[in-house]
Amino acid sequence: MTRDSVFGQVPDGRDVRLLTIGSEPGPVVEVLTLGATVHRLTVACGDGERRNVVLGHADVAERLASSDYVGGTIGRYANRIAAGRFVLDGREVRVGTHDRGHSLHGGPDGFDARLWDVVSHTADEVVLTMTSPDGDQGFPGTVTATASYRVDGDTVVVTMEATTDTTTVVNLTNHAYFHLDGEGAGTIDHHELLVEADEFTPVDATGIPTGGHAPVAGTPFDLREPTVLGPVLRTEHPQLLDARGIDHNYVLRGDGLRRAAVLTSPRTRTTLEVWSDQPGLQVYTGNFLEGTRRSTSGALYRQGDGIALEPQLYPDSPNRPEWPTATLEPGQHYRSMLEWRFGG
């Protein structure tokens, strides 16, 4: 297996590298230097077959043209910032907006669209880094970010880190879309999802929190037990109708590295446990995959063809002082850990 190859070139001619880590019978992960992206993730499913269980794009052009963030490392700020404005150190900061008047996933040109540098690449780990200059997308401070992927047994460990030279905000996540029957296998309607949360964050029609958190009890957002997704997504609930499915933050119980969610496919008897040290988990059921971008298998992704489970801070946290802070100061070290634990 080629461990380091050229995947393509960005428009200015620089190479996009594809770096492979892991080995059978465990997970094998292909990572692109474009966006520090998980391109393919092949695992042994519960029925004994090996499958690629993440969505990906066919080539560099498709990835750069896509607005779906497939597999990318998201920054500087994952999720939305209302109207692209917030106050930091007593002054208003304005950042790039491109989603219904709001900043989403770092702005029009986020970390997922940048070429990252390779720090190290071994059989089981790859470490990538990039520098975001002061004023990038409107965010203050020069930020150095690092993303590492490591295979350990049946687990993929993802660590995201950042430092800054000026007070700023940072909230990083990975935007892999999963389908446990294999990429290109249709919708995830039959998958079962459990989320370790008693509350979620209601949002308005543009995805901005309407206020505080709300109990999941008595709503379609109650995923405290394994729940088949299809009937949930077709429930006539205003929050689901506005978002065309689930695109909501869940308030995870506890703190430190703990289990955040369990995704299961009964068809292939495959289970993914998502572990995280972050306060929130954005659950996104691929609501705006609209059949316009080619997949790694050459097909077109459509609504519901994958699910993203994105550990992070809560949406619009820079404007919500009562929530866990996104502020990063010089001398501080941002670190977020995520684990994908596979089983059958």
C-alpha positions in Angstrom: 0.0 0.0 0.0 1.3 3.4 -0.9 1.8 5.4 2.3 2.4 8.8 0.7 1.3 9.8 -2.8 0.2 12.8 -4.8 -3.6 13.1 -4.9 -3.7 16.2 -7.2 -2.8 19.9 -7.3 -4.5 23.0 -6.1 -4.9 25.8 -8.7 -1.5 27.4 -8.0 0.2 24.1 -8.8 1.1 22.9 -5.3 0.7 19.2 -4.6 -2.0 17.7 -2.5 -0.6 14.7 -0.8 -2.5 11.6 0.3 -1.0 10.0 3.5 -2.0 6.5 4.7 -1.9 5.3 8.3 -3.0 2.1 10.0 -3.0 -1.5 8.7 -5.4 -4.4 8.5 -7.2 -5.9 10.4 -7.5 -2.5 12.1 -8.7 0.8 10.6 -6.8 2.2 7.6 -7.0 6.0 7.2 -6.2 8.1 4.2 -5.6 11.7 5.0 -5.3 14.6 2.6 -3.0 17.6 3.2 -5.8 19.7 1.7 -7.9 20.6 4.7 -6.2 17.9 6.9 -9.1 15.9 5.6 -10.1 12.3 6.3 -10.5 11.0 2.7 -11.1 7.3 3.3 -11.5 5.3 6.5 -11.6 1.5 6.0 -12.6 -0.7 8.8 -13.6 -4.3 9.5 -17.4 -4.3 9.7 -19.4 -6.6 12.0 -20.4 -8.9 9.0 -16.7 -9.6 8.3 -16.4 -7.3 5.3 -14.0 -4.3 5.1 -15.6 -1.0 4.0 -14.8 2.6 3.6 -17.2 4.2 6.1 -16.7 7.9 5.4 -17.8 10.1 2.5 -15.2 11.8 0.3 -14.7 13.7 -2.9 -13.4 12.2 -6.1 -10.6 14.8 -6.7 -9.2 18.2 -5.7 -11.6 20.1 -8.0 -14.6 18.5 -6.5 -13.4 19.2 -3.0 -12.6 22.8 -3.6 -16.0 23.3 -5.3 -17.9 21.6 -2.5 -19.6 23.5 0.4 -20.2 20.4 2.5 -16.9 20.3 4.4 -16.6 16.6 3.8 -14.0 15.1 6.1 -12.2 18.4 6.7 -10.6 19.9 9.8 -12.8 22.9 10.6 -11.5 26.2 11.9 -11.0 28.8 13.1 -14.5 28.6 14.5 -16.6 25.5 13.9 -20.3 26.1 13.6 -21.9 29.5 13.3 -21.2 33.0 14.7 -24.3 35.2 14.4 -24.0 37.9 11.7 -20.2 37.3 11.8 -19.9 39.7 14.7 -18.8 39.4 18.4 -17.0 41.5 21.0 -13.5 40.5 22.1 -11.5 42.5 24.6 -14.0 45.3 24.4 -13.9 45.8 20.6 -16.2 44.4 17.9 -14.7 41.8 15.6 -16.3 41.2 12.2 -15.5 38.0 10.4 -16.5 36.6 7.0 -20.1 35.6 6.4 -21.4 33.2 3.8 -24.3 31.2 5.4 -27.5 33.2 5.5 -25.7 36.2 6.8 -23.6 34.3 9.4 -20.1 33.0 9.7 -20.0 29.2 9.4 -17.0 26.9 10.0 -14.4 29.6 9.9 -15.7 31.8 7.1 -15.8 31.6 3.3 -12.2 30.2 3.2 -11.8 28.1 6.3 -9.1 25.7 7.4 -10.7 22.8 5.5 -9.8 24.6 2.2 -6.1 25.2 3.0 -3.0 23.2 2.3 -1.5 21.9 5.5 2.2 21.0 6.0 3.3 17.5 7.1 5.1 17.5 10.4 5.6 13.8 10.6 4.2 10.6 9.1 4.7 7.1 10.5 3.0 3.8 10.0 0.2 4.7 12.5 0.2 8.5 12.8 0.3 11.6 10.7 0.7 15.1 12.1 -0.1 18.2 10.0 0.1 21.9 10.7 -0.9 25.3 9.2 -0.6 28.9 10.2 -3.5 31.3 9.9 -2.3 34.9 9.8 -3.6 37.8 11.8 -6.8 39.0 10.1 -7.5 35.8 8.3 -11.2 35.8 7.5 -11.4 38.8 10.0 -10.2 36.8 13.0 -7.5 38.5 15.1 -4.1 37.0 15.9 -1.7 34.6 14.1 -2.9 31.1 14.9 -0.8 28.0 14.5 -3.0 24.9 14.3 -2.1 21.2 14.4 -4.2 18.2 13.5 -3.0 14.6 14.2 -4.5 11.3 13.3 -3.4 8.1 15.0 -4.5 4.5 14.8 -4.5 2.5 18.0 -6.1 -0.9 17.8 -9.7 -0.4 16.6 -9.6 3.3 17.4 -8.7 6.4 15.4 -7.5 9.2 17.7 -7.9 12.7 16.4 -6.1 15.6 18.3 -6.5 19.2 17.3 -4.3 21.9 18.9 -3.7 25.7 18.4 -1.8 28.6 19.8 -2.1 32.3 19.2 0.0 35.5 19.5 -3.1 37.7 20.1 -6.4 37.1 21.9 -8.7 35.4 19.5 -11.4 32.7 19.4 -10.7 29.0 18.4 -13.1 26.1 18.1 -11.8 23.2 16.0 -13.5 20.0 14.9 -13.5 17.3 12.3 -16.4 17.1 9.8 -16.3 13.4 8.7 -19.6 12.1 7.4 -20.1 8.4 8.3 -22.1 5.6 6.7 -21.5 2.3 8.4 -22.6 0.3 5.4 -19.9 1.9 3.3 -19.6 5.1 1.3 -22.2 5.3 -1.4 -24.6 2.8 0.2 -27.6 5.2 0.3 -29.1 7.0 3.2 -28.4 6.5 6.9 -32.1 6.3 7.7 -31.8 2.8 9.1 -28.8 3.7 11.3 -29.4 3.9 15.1 -28.0 6.8 17.0 -27.5 7.3 20.8 -26.3 10.7 22.1 -25.2 11.1 25.7 -27.1 14.4 26.3 -30.2 15.4 28.2 -30.4 18.8 26.5 -30.0 20.3 23.0 -29.7 23.9 21.6 -32.8 25.1 19.7 -32.0 27.4 16.8 -33.8 29.8 14.5 -34.4 29.2 10.8 -30.8 30.3 10.1 -29.1 28.0 12.6 -28.5 30.6 15.4 -29.4 29.7 19.0 -32.7 31.2 20.1 -31.6 31.4 23.7 -30.5 28.7 26.1 -30.7 24.9 26.0 -33.8 22.8 26.1 -34.6 19.3 27.4 -34.6 16.6 24.8 -37.4 14.8 26.7 -40.6 14.7 24.8 -39.0 15.9 21.5 -37.7 14.1 18.5 -34.2 15.1 19.7 -34.4 12.5 22.5 -31.6 10.2 21.5 -30.7 8.9 25.0 -31.5 5.4 23.8 -30.5 3.9 20.4 -33.0 5.4 18.0 -33.6 4.7 14.3 -32.9 7.9 12.4 -35.4 7.7 9.5 -38.6 8.2 11.6 -37.0 11.0 13.6 -36.0 12.9 10.5 -39.6 12.7 9.2 -41.2 14.0 12.3 -43.2 17.2 11.9 -41.3 19.4 14.4 -40.5 23.0 13.6 -36.8 22.6 14.5 -36.5 19.6 12.1 -38.5 21.3 9.3 -36.4 24.5 9.4 -33.1 22.5 9.3 -34.4 19.8 6.9 -33.3 17.3 9.5 -31.0 17.4 12.5 -28.4 20.1 12.5 -28.2 20.8 16.2 -25.9 21.0 19.1 -26.3 18.5 21.9 -25.1 19.4 25.4 -23.0 16.4 26.4 -23.1 15.1 30.0 -20.0 15.3 32.1 -16.5 16.6 31.1 -13.2 15.2 30.1 -12.8 12.4 27.5 -16.1 10.5 27.6 -18.5 8.7 25.3 -20.5 11.3 23.3 -22.5 9.1 20.8 -22.9 5.6 19.5 -23.9 5.1 15.8 -24.9 1.6 14.7 -25.9 -0.1 11.4 -27.9 -3.2 12.0 -27.3 -4.2 8.3 -23.6 -4.7 8.7 -23.6 -5.1 12.4 -21.1 -2.3 12.7 -20.8 0.2 15.6 -19.0 3.5 16.0 -18.5 5.1 19.4 -17.5 8.8 19.3 -15.5 9.9 22.4 -14.7 13.6 23.0 -13.5 16.0 25.7 -15.7 18.9 24.3 -18.9 20.2 25.8 -21.0 19.9 22.7 -21.7 17.6 19.8 -23.2 18.9 16.6 -25.3 16.2 14.9 -25.8 16.9 11.2 -27.7 14.4 9.1 -26.4 15.5 5.7 -29.5 17.7 5.1 -27.9 19.8 2.3 -26.2 17.1 0.3 -27.9 18.0 -2.9 -26.6 15.7 -5.6 -24.2 18.2 -7.0 -20.8 16.9 -6.0 -19.1 13.6 -7.0 -18.1 11.1 -4.4 -15.0 8.9 -4.1 -17.0 6.1 -5.9 -18.1 8.5 -8.7 -21.8 8.9 -7.6 -23.5 12.0 -6.4 -24.2 12.5 -2.7 -27.8 13.2 -1.8 -29.6 14.3 1.3 -29.1 11.9 4.2 -26.2 9.9 2.5 -24.0 10.4 5.6 -24.1 11.7 9.2 -21.5 14.1 10.8 -20.9 13.9 14.5 -18.8 16.9 15.3 -17.5 17.5 18.9 -17.0 21.2 19.6 -18.0 24.2 21.6 -21.6 25.4 21.4 -22.7 27.5 18.3 -22.3 31.2 18.6 -20.3 30.9 21.9 -18.3 34.2 21.3 -21.7 35.9 21.7 -22.8 33.8 24.7 -20.6 34.6 27.8 -22.6 32.1 29.9 -21.4 29.2 27.8 -17.9 27.6 27.7 -15.5 30.1 26.3 -13.9 30.0 22.8 -11.4 32.7 23.8 -7.7 31.7 23.4 -5.0 34.0 24.9 -1.3 34.2 24.1 0.5 31.6 26.2 -2.5 29.3 26.3 -2.7 26.0 24.4 -6.0 24.9 22.8 -6.4 21.1 22.6 -9.3 19.0 21.6 -9.4 15.2 21.5 -11.7 13.0 19.6 -11.8 9.3 19.2 -13.6 7.0 16.8 -13.9 3.5 18.3 -15.1 0.8 15.9 -16.7 -2.5 16.8 -19.0 -5.2 15.4 
